Amino acid sequence: MAAELVLERPVVEYLITDYGERLNEALASNQVSIWELDTTLPFGLIVTEGNGMASASSSTTTG
């Protein structure tokens, strides 16, 4: 499975700080790419995994 992630700068900084080694492994696999933005995205997505099941939730911001 491959993934392209579009993330805000604070999220990328969090991933580097808290998951740096795993993040580097994922990037080195050439199956994950990250695009970092300086602006706030008008939407969000949360994906979690637990007890062998994955779930997702999304939201949009209207102005």
MMTF fields as JSON, N, C-alpha, C and O atoms, coordinates in Angstrom:
{
  "mmtfVersion": "1.0.0",
  "mmtfProducer": "UNKNOWN",
  "numBonds": 251,
  "numAtoms": 252,
  "numGroups": 63,
  "numChains": 1,
  "numModels": 1,
  "chainsPerModel": [1],
  "groupsPerChain": [63],
  "chainIdList": ["A"],
  "bondAtomList": [4, 2, 8, 6, 12, 10, 16, 14, 20, 18, 24, 22, 28, 26, 32, 30, 36, 34, 40, 38, 44, 42, 48, 46, 52, 50, 56, 54, 60, 58, 64, 62, 68, 66, 72, 70, 76, 74, 80, 78, 84, 82, 88, 86, 92, 90, 96, 94, 100, 98, 104, 102, 108, 106, 112, 110, 116, 114, 120, 118, 124, 122, 128, 126, 132, 130, 136, 134, 140, 138, 144, 142, 148, 146, 152, 150, 156, 154, 160, 158, 164, 162, 168, 166, 172, 170, 176, 174, 180, 178, 184, 182, 188, 186, 192, 190, 196, 194, 200, 198, 204, 202, 208, 206, 212, 210, 216, 214, 220, 218, 224, 222, 228, 226, 232, 230, 236, 234, 240, 238, 244, 242, 248, 246],
  "bondOrderList": [1, 1, 1, 1, 1, 1, 1, 1, 1, 1, 1, 1, 1, 1, 1, 1, 1, 1, 1, 1, 1, 1, 1, 1, 1, 1, 1, 1, 1, 1, 1, 1, 1, 1, 1, 1, 1, 1, 1, 1, 1, 1, 1, 1, 1, 1, 1, 1, 1, 1, 1, 1, 1, 1, 1, 1, 1, 1, 1, 1, 1, 1],
  "groupList": [{"groupName": "MET", "atomNameList": ["N", "CA", "C", "O"], "elementList": ["N", "C", "C", "O"], "formalChargeList": [0, 0, 0, 0], "bondAtomList": [1, 0, 2, 1, 3, 2], "bondOrderList": [1, 1, 2], "singleLetterCode": "M", "chemCompType": "L-PEPTIDE LINKING"}, {"groupName": "ALA", "atomNameList": ["N", "CA", "C", "O"], "elementList": ["N", "C", "C", "O"], "formalChargeList": [0, 0, 0, 0], "bondAtomList": [1, 0, 2, 1, 3, 2], "bondOrderList": [1, 1, 2], "singleLetterCode": "A", "chemCompType": "L-PEPTIDE LINKING"}, {"groupName": "GLU", "atomNameList": ["N", "CA", "C", "O"], "elementList": ["N", "C", "C", "O"], "formalChargeList": [0, 0, 0, 0], "bondAtomList": [1, 0, 2, 1, 3, 2], "bondOrderList": [1, 1, 2], "singleLetterCode": "E", "chemCompType": "L-PEPTIDE LINKING"}, {"groupName": "LEU", "atomNameList": ["N", "CA", "C", "O"], "elementList": ["N", "C", "C", "O"], "formalChargeList": [0, 0, 0, 0], "bondAtomList": [1, 0, 2, 1, 3, 2], "bondOrderList": [1, 1, 2], "singleLetterCode": "L", "chemCompType": "L-PEPTIDE LINKING"}, {"groupName": "VAL", "atomNameList": ["N", "CA", "C", "O"], "elementList": ["N", "C", "C", "O"], "formalChargeList": [0, 0, 0, 0], "bondAtomList": [1, 0, 2, 1, 3, 2], "bondOrderList": [1, 1, 2], "singleLetterCode": "V", "chemCompType": "L-PEPTIDE LINKING"}, {"groupName": "ARG", "atomNameList": ["N", "CA", "C", "O"], "elementList": ["N", "C", "C", "O"], "formalChargeList": [0, 0, 0, 0], "bondAtomList": [1, 0, 2, 1, 3, 2], "bondOrderList": [1, 1, 2], "singleLetterCode": "R", "chemCompType": "L-PEPTIDE LINKING"}, {"groupName": "PRO", "atomNameList": ["N", "CA", "C", "O"], "elementList": ["N", "C", "C", "O"], "formalChargeList": [0, 0, 0, 0], "bondAtomList": [1, 0, 2, 1, 3, 2], "bondOrderList": [1, 1, 2], "singleLetterCode": "P", "chemCompType": "L-PEPTIDE LINKING"}, {"groupName": "TYR", "atomNameList": ["N", "CA", "C", "O"], "elementList": ["N", "C", "C", "O"], "formalChargeList": [0, 0, 0, 0], "bondAtomList": [1, 0, 2, 1, 3, 2], "bondOrderList": [1, 1, 2], "singleLetterCode": "Y", "chemCompType": "L-PEPTIDE LINKING"}, {"groupName": "ILE", "atomNameList": ["N", "CA", "C", "O"], "elementList": ["N", "C", "C", "O"], "formalChargeList": [0, 0, 0, 0], "bondAtomList": [1, 0, 2, 1, 3, 2], "bondOrderList": [1, 1, 2], "singleLetterCode": "I", "chemCompType": "L-PEPTIDE LINKING"}, {"groupName": "THR", "atomNameList": ["N", "CA", "C", "O"], "elementList": ["N", "C", "C", "O"], "formalChargeList": [0, 0, 0, 0], "bondAtomList": [1, 0, 2, 1, 3, 2], "bondOrderList": [1, 1, 2], "singleLetterCode": "T", "chemCompType": "L-PEPTIDE LINKING"}, {"groupName": "ASP", "atomNameList": ["N", "CA", "C", "O"], "elementList": ["N", "C", "C", "O"], "formalChargeList": [0, 0, 0, 0], "bondAtomList": [1, 0, 2, 1, 3, 2], "bondOrderList": [1, 1, 2], "singleLetterCode": "D", "chemCompType": "L-PEPTIDE LINKING"}, {"groupName": "GLY", "atomNameList": ["N", "CA", "C", "O"], "elementList": ["N", "C", "C", "O"], "formalChargeList": [0, 0, 0, 0], "bondAtomList": [1, 0, 2, 1, 3, 2], "bondOrderList": [1, 1, 2], "singleLetterCode": "G", "chemCompType": "PEPTIDE LINKING"}, {"groupName": "ASN", "atomNameList": ["N", "CA", "C", "O"], "elementList": ["N", "C", "C", "O"], "formalChargeList": [0, 0, 0, 0], "bondAtomList": [1, 0, 2, 1, 3, 2], "bondOrderList": [1, 1, 2], "singleLetterCode": "N", "chemCompType": "L-PEPTIDE LINKING"}, {"groupName": "SER", "atomNameList": ["N", "CA", "C", "O"], "elementList": ["N", "C", "C", "O"], "formalChargeList": [0, 0, 0, 0], "bondAtomList": [1, 0, 2, 1, 3, 2], "bondOrderList": [1, 1, 2], "singleLetterCode": "S", "chemCompType": "L-PEPTIDE LINKING"}, {"groupName": "GLN", "atomNameList": ["N", "CA", "C", "O"], "elementList": ["N", "C", "C", "O"], "formalChargeList": [0, 0, 0, 0], "bondAtomList": [1, 0, 2, 1, 3, 2], "bondOrderList": [1, 1, 2], "singleLetterCode": "Q", "chemCompType": "L-PEPTIDE LINKING"}, {"groupName": "TRP", "atomNameList": ["N", "CA", "C", "O"], "elementList": ["N", "C", "C", "O"], "formalChargeList": [0, 0, 0, 0], "bondAtomList": [1, 0, 2, 1, 3, 2], "bondOrderList": [1, 1, 2], "singleLetterCode": "W", "chemCompType": "L-PEPTIDE LINKING"}, {"groupName": "PHE", "atomNameList": ["N", "CA", "C", "O"], "elementList": ["N", "C", "C", "O"], "formalChargeList": [0, 0, 0, 0], "bondAtomList": [1, 0, 2, 1, 3, 2], "bondOrderList": [1, 1, 2], "singleLetterCode": "F", "chemCompType": "L-PEPTIDE LINKING"}],
  "groupTypeList": [0, 1, 1, 2, 3, 4, 3, 2, 5, 6, 4, 4, 2, 7, 3, 8, 9, 10, 7, 11, 2, 5, 3, 12, 2, 1, 3, 1, 13, 12, 14, 4, 13, 8, 15, 2, 3, 10, 9, 9, 3, 6, 16, 11, 3, 8, 4, 9, 2, 11, 12, 11, 0, 1, 13, 1, 13, 13, 13, 9, 9, 9, 11],
  "groupIdList": [1, 2, 3, 4, 5, 6, 7, 8, 9, 10, 11, 12, 13, 14, 15, 16, 17, 18, 19, 20, 21, 22, 23, 24, 25, 26, 27, 28, 29, 30, 31, 32, 33, 34, 35, 36, 37, 38, 39, 40, 41, 42, 43, 44, 45, 46, 47, 48, 49, 50, 51, 52, 53, 54, 55, 56, 57, 58, 59, 60, 61, 62, 63],
  "secStructList": [7, 7, 3, 3, 3, 3, 3, 3, 2, 2, 2, 2, 2, 2, 2, 2, 2, 2, 2, 2, 2, 2, 2, 2, 2, 2, 2, 2, 6, 6, 1, 3, 3, 3, 3, 3, 3, 1, 1, 7, 7, 1, 3, 3, 3, 3, 3, 3, 3, 3, 6, 6, 3, 3, 3, 3, 3, 3, 3, 3, 7, 7, 7],
  "xCoordList": [0.851, 0.0, 0.902, 1.916, 0.52, 1.248, 0.35, -0.876, 0.976, 0.212, 0.915, 2.136, 0.131, 0.604, -0.152, -1.383, 0.58, -0.03, 0.2, 1.318, -0.844, -0.75, -1.014, -2.122, 0.017, -0.054, 0.369, 1.19, -0.209, 0.22, 1.555, 1.86, 2.337, 3.668, 3.675, 4.54, 2.744, 2.782, 2.614, 3.18, 1.846, 1.663, 2.963, 3.352, 3.625, 4.913, 5.925, 6.655, 5.972, 6.905, 6.604, 7.529, 5.335, 4.944, 5.405, 5.956, 5.181, 5.598, 7.109, 7.587, 7.851, 9.316, 9.763, 10.645, 9.163, 9.545, 9.176, 9.989, 7.942, 7.443, 7.611, 7.623, 7.74, 7.812, 8.93, 8.82, 9.996, 11.056, 11.619, 11.747, 11.958, 12.564, 11.564, 11.907, 10.341, 9.312, 8.966, 8.728, 8.94, 8.666, 9.761, 9.467, 11.01, 12.124, 12.063, 12.339, 11.7, 11.56, 10.463, 10.634, 9.342, 8.236, 8.632, 8.332, 9.305, 9.74, 10.781, 10.777, 11.67, 12.713, 12.133, 12.766, 10.94, 10.316, 9.813, 9.455, 9.79, 9.25, 7.774, 7.265, 7.088, 5.657, 4.869, 3.639, 5.591, 4.967, 5.645, 6.872, 4.841, 5.388, 4.571, 3.374, 5.253, 4.61, 4.785, 5.887, 3.677, 3.669, 3.338, 2.298, 4.218, 4.058, 3.555, 4.103, 2.504, 1.926, 2.165, 2.214, 2.311, 2.433, 1.071, 0.954, 0.054, -1.287, -2.142, -1.798, -3.256, -4.186, -5.111, -5.699, -5.233, -6.129, -7.586, -7.883, -8.499, -9.908, -10.66, -11.888, -9.936, -10.568, -9.625, -8.448, -10.131, -9.308, -9.743, -10.876, -8.852, -9.136, -8.411, -7.218, -9.135, -8.534, -8.741, -9.865, -7.66, -7.737, -7.124, -5.996, -7.858, -7.36, -7.52, -8.344, -6.722, -6.809, -6.824, -6.061, -7.668, -7.743, -8.543, -9.538, -8.123, -8.811, -8.993, -10.018, -7.997, -8.047, -8.965, -9.168, -9.523, -10.412, -9.907, -9.34, -10.116, -9.739, -11.003, -12.027, -10.922, -12.053, -11.526, -10.369, -12.381, -11.971, -13.076, -14.257, -12.674, -13.609, -13.065, -11.86, -13.922, -13.46, -14.344, -15.485, -13.806, -14.579, -14.123, -12.987, -14.993, -14.653, -14.95, -15.804, -14.236, -14.431, -15.061, -14.571, -16.129, -16.755, -16.593, -16.654, -16.392, -16.121, -17.063, -16.957],
  "yCoordList": [-1.167, 0.0, 1.237, 1.281, 2.22, 3.484, 4.6, 4.511, 5.644, 6.776, 8.085, 8.195, 9.069, 10.447, 11.266, 11.277, 11.953, 12.726, 14.211, 14.629, 15.003, 16.463, 16.947, 16.81, 17.518, 17.863, 19.301, 19.861, 19.88, 21.207, 21.08, 20.032, 22.14, 22.137, 21.623, 20.814, 22.057, 21.545, 20.023, 19.385, 19.457, 18.001, 17.308, 16.313, 17.828, 17.254, 17.354, 16.4, 18.494, 18.667, 17.665, 17.115, 17.424, 16.444, 15.044, 14.311, 14.678, 13.356, 13.179, 12.115, 14.202, 14.132, 13.989, 13.184, 14.763, 14.756, 13.451, 12.871, 12.996, 11.847, 10.499, 9.454, 10.516, 9.269, 9.319, 8.707, 10.043, 10.287, 9.039, 8.992, 8.028, 6.816, 6.078, 5.652, 5.936, 5.251, 6.055, 5.485, 7.378, 8.228, 8.074, 7.948, 8.083, 7.895, 6.547, 6.451, 5.494, 4.168, 4.165, 3.603, 4.798, 4.856, 5.622, 5.195, 6.751, 7.545, 6.8, 6.89, 6.068, 5.314, 4.157, 3.678, 3.714, 2.601, 3.014, 2.162, 4.3, 4.852, 4.52, 4.593, 4.159, 3.898, 5.038, 5.064, 5.98, 7.11, 8.394, 8.48, 9.38, 10.706, 11.726, 11.552, 12.791, 13.827, 15.173, 15.55, 15.879, 17.24, 18.142, 17.98, 19.083, 19.973, 21.341, 21.942, 21.823, 23.125, 24.129, 23.772, 25.382, 26.468, 27.038, 27.79, 26.689, 27.213, 26.18, 24.999, 26.647, 25.758, 25.112, 25.796, 23.809, 23.1, 23.341, 23.448, 23.428, 23.668, 22.393, 22.398, 21.311, 20.046, 19.256, 19.594, 18.223, 17.364, 15.918, 15.641, 15.009, 13.583, 12.908, 13.126, 12.092, 11.327, 9.853, 9.413, 9.097, 7.653, 6.984, 7.297, 6.063, 5.349, 3.853, 3.404, 3.094, 1.649, 1.092, 1.537, 0.142, -0.49, -1.768, -1.836, -2.772, -4.062, -4.654, -5.273, -4.463, -5.045, -4.341, -4.826, -3.208, -2.474, -1.049, -0.467, -0.504, 0.883, 1.716, 1.226, 2.967, 3.88, 5.227, 5.571, 5.977, 7.29, 8.293, 7.947, 9.543, 10.632, 11.847, 12.099, 12.592, 13.779, 14.958, 14.796, 16.144, 17.354, 18.417, 18.393, 19.324, 20.443, 21.745, 21.805, 22.77, 24.093, 24.97, 25.047, 25.628, 26.574, 27.969, 28.179, 28.896, 30.224, 31.182, 32.364],
  "zCoordList": [0.0, 0.0, 0.0, 0.696, -0.778, -0.831, -0.302, -0.368, 0.221, 0.759, 0.451, 0.568, 0.058, -0.084, 0.941, 0.949, 1.805, 2.881, 2.654, 2.354, 2.794, 2.734, 4.15, 4.667, 4.774, 6.196, 6.44, 5.714, 7.473, 7.911, 8.647, 9.216, 8.633, 9.245, 10.691, 11.028, 11.565, 12.944, 13.035, 13.922, 12.127, 12.133, 11.737, 12.348, 10.726, 10.301, 11.436, 11.706, 12.095, 13.219, 14.335, 14.934, 14.618, 15.63, 15.232, 16.053, 13.978, 13.511, 13.61, 14.005, 13.258, 13.341, 14.789, 15.089, 15.686, 17.094, 17.793, 18.512, 17.577, 18.335, 17.62, 18.271, 16.299, 15.535, 14.493, 13.431, 14.796, 13.832, 13.169, 11.946, 13.962, 13.394, 12.493, 11.39, 12.971, 12.164, 10.914, 9.849, 11.048, 9.899, 8.849, 7.66, 9.275, 8.339, 7.649, 6.454, 8.392, 7.786, 6.722, 5.64, 7.044, 6.088, 4.829, 3.714, 5.014, 3.858, 3.031, 1.804, 3.691, 2.993, 2.179, 1.238, 2.539, 1.82, 0.432, -0.381, 0.171, -1.08, -1.271, -2.39, -0.204, -0.254, 0.405, 0.349, 1.03, 1.708, 1.244, 1.2, 0.9, 0.609, 1.402, 1.63, 1.813, 2.613, 1.92, 1.523, 1.787, 1.277, 2.462, 3.099, 2.753, 3.909, 3.454, 2.53, 4.12, 3.789, 4.902, 6.079, 4.519, 5.493, 5.863, 6.831, 5.11, 5.358, 6.095, 6.158, 6.648, 7.335, 6.31, 5.472, 6.385, 5.48, 5.884, 7.074, 4.909, 5.216, 5.614, 5.688, 5.868, 6.235, 7.121, 7.242, 7.728, 8.558, 8.402, 8.008, 8.707, 8.64, 9.787, 9.998, 10.52, 11.613, 11.306, 11.066, 11.314, 11.109, 12.312, 12.695, 12.916, 14.08, 13.871, 13.074, 14.598, 14.521, 15.927, 16.785, 16.161, 17.464, 17.381, 16.659, 18.104, 18.119, 16.732, 16.443, 15.874, 14.545, 13.565, 12.452, 13.956, 13.067, 12.901, 13.826, 11.735, 11.473, 11.321, 10.846, 11.725, 11.543, 11.094, 11.335, 10.444, 9.951, 10.223, 10.257, 10.417, 10.624, 9.894, 9.926, 9.246, 8.539, 8.875, 9.309, 8.67, 8.891, 7.905, 7.43, 7.61, 6.73, 7.452, 8.336, 7.064, 7.632, 6.586, 5.459, 6.937, 6.016, 6.568, 7.779, 5.706, 6.184, 5.717, 6.046]
}
